[in-house]
Amino acid sequence: MATKSGLSVYEGIIPGRTEPDQKEPFRVISALDDKRLFVTGEGAQGFVSEDAGRTWSSGAPLMQDGAPMESSRHPEVGSITTVGLLNNGDLAIVYSKQANAGSAGYRTAAWYFATSSDGGKTWSEGHSIDIPSAMDMTKGWLVQFLWKNIVQLSNGRIVIPAYWEIAGRHPGLPPAGPDPVTATIQGKFNMRVADGHLFEAAMGGCYSYQSDDMGKTWEMCTGSAMVWPLPGEDNIGGFGVCWEPDAIELKDGRVLMVMRTNVGRLYQSFSEDGGDFWSLPEPMELATGDVPCAIGRLRTTGDLVMVWNQSSVQEIETGYSRGRLSVAISRDDGGSWENFKTVELSEGMEDVDQVEMPPIKHVRPLGDLGVLPDGFERSHYPQVAFVQGNLIIVYQSDTWPGGDIRREHKLQIVPEERLYD
């Protein structure tokens, strides 16, 4: 099974249902204050922990206008995508739900922002965020998705990162056609065991929405952050997919947005005006597959911390892009990263804390990956929160007991001082 780093003092499972079909609702976590955690679960429920995630309250519906909040459990039509603590102590949430498809006949999603002043028990009315989203996997895929952190800047402005994705959905290509990324695990043949996006025709870009009146009205930023041009195209063309961003305010007032790409690196973009304009993205010195990351600020030192899937080109090609979950800190507010450590490591991977920096180019699995180890594991889609002097890491864990996939949402409690050992 996976190698443990020894960083954490506790590892557990986030409450909620576990399913073998990979449709488990996405968990969204936030600190409620310096002591308590809040996490959403299936069917718009909220759970609270007062001991940094070791134990949780029974799930309670998120109440809005006297009734449970309406939010679909599957991201194809809608879901709760982000939750965060505002400067005044209120909790904020972003959610979507199925909207009127109109005469076109395909599913769409409408997005809303709401707040809670009682720890997530009751919520304000949802304020509409104007994001046109066609959310139907049977059609050509055009989606715009609010994602990850709700960032309230020191001046009070709320910034929410977002991304768009366009995919052709050609009949002979995945996901409409057969998925070419296959492997045998514990004697059973499996499909889509690694990133398969580069086997389909797709593009993506990142942007943000801003509000200066505590979420009542919203404006979209100018333009999109896109990975272009690529060095391998002689800097005159070529796009890398750029999506599922995370964001944080830096000490000098700029906003940093970090982005998932399919060119072997995390990318970053900066805004000097509170999210109205974003710089042309540039590669970070952090190797990765086509997987999202999580960024936050340690409460004890003020340093930045990054949690992401660190992988080499060879590891991506052989199906291990989500097998090593890493953590690193930045003492200079994102200028450089150090103290690389491994949180989780799949069986079959080299036990190293830092991999060699890859060139910037498209990289994908080879296709048929053969036989993978019985302890093959994906630890991915990390989130972070900070309570009681600890870094809390939540992530999806995929294992294949008996050859069938099982997805759980794990939590690790890492004392912040251990990141400096």
Secondary structure, 3 states (H helix, E strand, C coil): CCEECCCCCEEEECCCCCCCCCCCCCCEEEECCCCCEEEEECCCEEEEECCCCCCCCCCEECEECCEECCCCCCCCCCCEEEEEECCCCCEEEEEEEEECCHHHCCCEEEEEEEEECCCCCEECCCEEEEEEEECCCCCCEEEEEECCCCEECCCCCEEEEEEEEEECCCCCCCCCCCCCCEEEECCEEEECCCCCHHHCCEEEEEEEEEECCCCCCCEECCCCECECCCHHHCCCCCCECEEEEEEEECCCCCEEEEEEECCCEEEEEEECCCCCCCCCCEEEEEECCCCCCEEEECCCCCCEEEEEECCCHHHHHCCCCCCEEEEEEECCCCCCCEEEEEEEECCCCCCCCCCCCCCCCCCCCCCEEEEECCCCCEEEEEEEEEECCEEEEEEEEEECHHHCCEEEEEEEEEEHHHHHC
